[in-house]
Amino acid sequence: MAGLGAPELIIVLVIVLVIFGGSKLPKLAKSMGEAQREFKKGSEDGTVGDDTATATKSDPTDKGPIA
């Protein structure tokens, strides 16, 4: 299975242009760049987004009394 080559990327870009239109492309590119930066930042920190609830959860193996 081969990766995306130049012809495939051109086809994808044309489809994106048709779907979103030329005026929305800069906004779309900006939001995708911000999302990519946030993803890289989260993967370097070991966290994802601002979800602090999962970081403070207790150990799932600590179930306490059963009966």
DRENKOLDO-85340 format. One record per residue (C-alpha): residue number from 1; residue in three letters; x negated, y, z negated. Coordinates in Angstrom, 3 decimals. Example, Ala and Ser with C-alpha at 12.3 -4.5 7.8 and 13.67 -1.06 7.14 Angstrom:
+-----+-----+----------+----------+----------+
:   i :  aa :        X :        Y :        Z :
+-----+-----+----------+----------+----------+
:   1 : ALA :  -12.300 :   -4.500 :   -7.800 :
:   2 : SER :  -13.670 :   -1.060 :   -7.140 :
+-----+-----+----------+----------+----------+
//
This chain:
+-----+-----+----------+----------+----------+
:   i :  aa :        X :        Y :        Z :
+-----+-----+----------+----------+----------+
:   1 : MET :    0.000 :    0.000 :    0.000 :
:   2 : ALA :   -1.662 :    3.215 :    1.149 :
:   3 : GLY :   -1.481 :    6.626 :   -0.492 :
:   4 : LEU :    0.065 :    9.739 :    0.952 :
:   5 : GLY :   -1.756 :   11.021 :    3.992 :
:   6 : ALA :   -1.482 :   14.333 :    5.814 :
:   7 : PRO :    1.546 :   13.363 :    7.970 :
:   8 : GLU :    3.512 :   12.184 :    4.947 :
:   9 : LEU :    2.701 :   15.333 :    2.969 :
:  10 : ILE :    3.811 :   17.527 :    5.872 :
:  11 : ILE :    7.116 :   15.653 :    6.069 :
:  12 : VAL :    7.656 :   16.034 :    2.317 :
:  13 : LEU :    6.876 :   19.771 :    2.486 :
:  14 : VAL :    9.323 :   20.268 :    5.367 :
:  15 : ILE :   12.052 :   18.442 :    3.426 :
:  16 : VAL :   11.380 :   20.593 :    0.340 :
:  17 : LEU :   11.509 :   23.731 :    2.489 :
:  18 : VAL :   14.857 :   22.689 :    3.973 :
:  19 : ILE :   16.354 :   21.788 :    0.582 :
:  20 : PHE :   15.177 :   24.781 :   -1.459 :
:  21 : GLY :   14.713 :   27.445 :    1.212 :
:  22 : GLY :   11.786 :   29.790 :    1.645 :
:  23 : SER :   12.878 :   32.291 :   -0.995 :
:  24 : LYS :   12.948 :   29.775 :   -3.858 :
:  25 : LEU :    9.617 :   28.087 :   -3.105 :
:  26 : PRO :    7.440 :   30.513 :   -5.142 :
:  27 : LYS :    9.684 :   30.041 :   -8.198 :
:  28 : LEU :    9.612 :   26.276 :   -7.719 :
:  29 : ALA :    5.823 :   26.226 :   -7.378 :
:  30 : LYS :    5.427 :   28.379 :  -10.502 :
:  31 : SER :    7.673 :   26.138 :  -12.590 :
:  32 : MET :    5.888 :   23.015 :  -11.337 :
:  33 : GLY :    2.518 :   24.551 :  -12.248 :
:  34 : GLU :    3.747 :   25.433 :  -15.729 :
:  35 : ALA :    5.101 :   21.911 :  -16.194 :
:  36 : GLN :    1.793 :   20.422 :  -15.078 :
:  37 : ARG :   -0.147 :   22.658 :  -17.493 :
:  38 : GLU :    2.182 :   21.703 :  -20.349 :
:  39 : PHE :    1.789 :   18.016 :  -19.507 :
:  40 : LYS :   -2.010 :   18.251 :  -19.463 :
:  41 : LYS :   -1.997 :   20.223 :  -22.712 :
:  42 : GLY :    0.264 :   17.642 :  -24.341 :
:  43 : SER :   -1.782 :   14.703 :  -23.139 :
:  44 : GLU :   -4.993 :   16.291 :  -24.453 :
:  45 : ASP :   -3.402 :   17.044 :  -27.837 :
:  46 : GLY :   -1.712 :   13.669 :  -28.054 :
:  47 : THR :    1.709 :   15.292 :  -28.363 :
:  48 : VAL :    4.547 :   15.930 :  -25.968 :
:  49 : GLY :    6.339 :   19.285 :  -26.064 :
:  50 : ASP :    7.638 :   20.814 :  -29.275 :
:  51 : ASP :    9.151 :   17.628 :  -30.690 :
:  52 : THR :    8.072 :   17.719 :  -34.337 :
:  53 : ALA :   10.733 :   15.263 :  -35.493 :
:  54 : THR :    8.892 :   12.254 :  -34.102 :
:  55 : ALA :    5.620 :   13.366 :  -35.687 :
:  56 : THR :    7.147 :   13.390 :  -39.191 :
:  57 : LYS :    9.071 :   10.107 :  -38.975 :
:  58 : SER :    8.197 :    7.459 :  -41.517 :
:  59 : ASP :    6.583 :    4.179 :  -40.557 :
:  60 : PRO :    9.183 :    2.022 :  -38.729 :
:  61 : THR :    7.913 :   -1.080 :  -40.559 :
:  62 : ASP :    8.864 :    0.479 :  -43.907 :
:  63 : LYS :   12.497 :   -0.652 :  -44.054 :
:  64 : GLY :   13.121 :   -0.423 :  -47.784 :
:  65 : PRO :   15.621 :   -2.668 :  -49.572 :
:  66 : ILE :   17.529 :   -4.980 :  -47.269 :
:  67 : ALA :   20.416 :   -6.204 :  -49.398 :
+-----+-----+----------+----------+----------+
//
